[in-house]
Amino acid sequence: MQAGVCKMQDEDGKKGILKRRLEDILFELGEYRHMNELLLLRSSKKKGASADDLMNNVIHPTLEDLEFYLHYYADSNMSDSELKELISSWIEAQKNKSFDKNDNKENTDNTDKKDNGDKTGKNDNNDKNGKN
């Protein structure tokens, strides 16, 4: 993550946790590597993508989503351990969501090939004339 990309700003009069930069929060709470796992998982779906594409379509949106989540759910009275748990839970939910999408896509693709033959609706058991 690039320093200064996502900043937790005090727009609503919130103090403490929400005034720290997101990057600092992730480092201080030991969630930086955990976040990298999520980013790598999401980036792996974009094989051959340019660095700019990954930054603009994977990294920044993911960090912005976490920042939005923290603005909504975190509060200045949270301890670091509570904030760490909040972030960790969000990252795990996102990883599972990404995994579930991949898993469902693979199951759908395999089912289509087995059940429908060649996407034209012909079954592998049909001959060229459509007879069984």
ZAMI-354122 format. One record per residue (C-alpha): residue in three letters; z, y, x. Coordinates in steps of 0.02 Angstrom, whole numbers, padded with zeros to 5 digits, always signed. Each point is the difference from the previous one (the first is absolute). Layout:
REM residues N
alaZYX...
END
This chain:
REM residues 132
met+00000+00000+00000gln-00042+00172+00061ala+00146+00119+00018gly+00005+00128-00137val-00123-00087-00116cys+00126-00029-00139lys+00148+00116-00016met+00143-00019-00120gln+00014+00178-00062asp+00137+00084-00099glu-00106+00057-00148asp+00127-00037-00137gly+00155+00064+00089lys+00044-00173+00064lys+00088-00012+00166gly+00039-00128+00133ile-00109-00154-00007leu-00146+00087-00083lys-00008+00136+00133arg-00036-00124+00140arg-00178-00046+00047leu-00055-00169-00067glu-00043-00059+00175asp+00175+00043+00060ile+00079-00090-00147leu-00101-00158+00036phe+00046+00005+00185glu+00184+00039-00027leu+00023-00135-00131gly-00097-00133+00096glu-00135-00013-00134tyr-00144+00058+00111arg-00053-00178+00047his+00021-00056-00180met-00118+00140-00055asn-00123-00051+00137glu-00003-00176-00074leu-00052+00073-00168leu-00131+00112+00080leu-00071-00146+00098leu-00007-00106-00157arg-00093+00136-00095ser-00113+00038+00149ser-00049-00183+00018lys-00094+00014-00164lys-00114+00131+00077lys-00077-00097+00143gly-00125+00105+00094ala+00065+00164-00070ser+00003+00152+00112ala+00162+00078+00060asp-00030+00149-00115asp-00026-00116-00149leu+00163-00091+00038met+00095+00163+00021asn-00070+00078-00159asn-00004-00153-00112val+00146-00107+00060ile+00127+00087+00110his+00014+00172-00080pro-00002-00063-00180thr+00134-00130+00040leu+00112+00129+00082glu-00029+00122-00142asp+00046-00135-00126leu+00163-00033+00092glu+00036+00185+00013phe-00028+00021-00188tyr+00111-00151-00035leu+00139+00071+00107his-00012+00171-00083tyr+00023-00087-00167tyr+00133-00130+00043ala+00094+00060+00154asp+00139+00124-00014ser+00094+00102+00128asn+00162-00096-00030met-00077-00165+00057ser+00066-00077+00158asp-00124-00054+00134ser+00030-00182-00046glu-00042+00036-00183leu-00155+00095+00052lys-00050-00141+00117glu+00017-00125-00143leu-00102+00112-00115ile-00141+00015+00129ser+00006-00183+00047ser-00010-00053-00183trp-00148+00114-00029ile-00092-00067+00153glu+00032-00181-00052ala-00060+00036-00177gln-00159+00076+00070lys-00028-00147+00117asn+00024-00123-00144lys-00115+00103-00110ser-00134-00006+00136phe+00028-00186+00025asp-00009-00036-00187lys-00165+00094-00015asn-00074-00101+00144asp+00070-00162-00069asn-00068+00033-00175lys-00170+00051+00068glu-00013-00160+00101asn+00052-00106-00149thr-00126+00089-00112asp-00139-00021+00127asn+00036-00185+00022thr+00014-00028-00188asp-00166+00088-00032lys-00089-00108+00127lys+00074-00162-00067asp-00018+00037-00186asn-00160+00100-00010gly-00102-00066+00144asp-00115+00137+00060lys+00049+00160-00093thr-00155-00022-00112gly+00102-00110-00115lys-00080-00163+00057asn+00122-00138+00036asp-00019-00102+00159asn-00023-00153-00111asn-00154+00072-00087asp-00172-00039+00070lys-00138+00130+00018asn-00054-00021-00182gly+00176+00027-00068lys+00026-00182-00046asn+00167-00088+00028
END
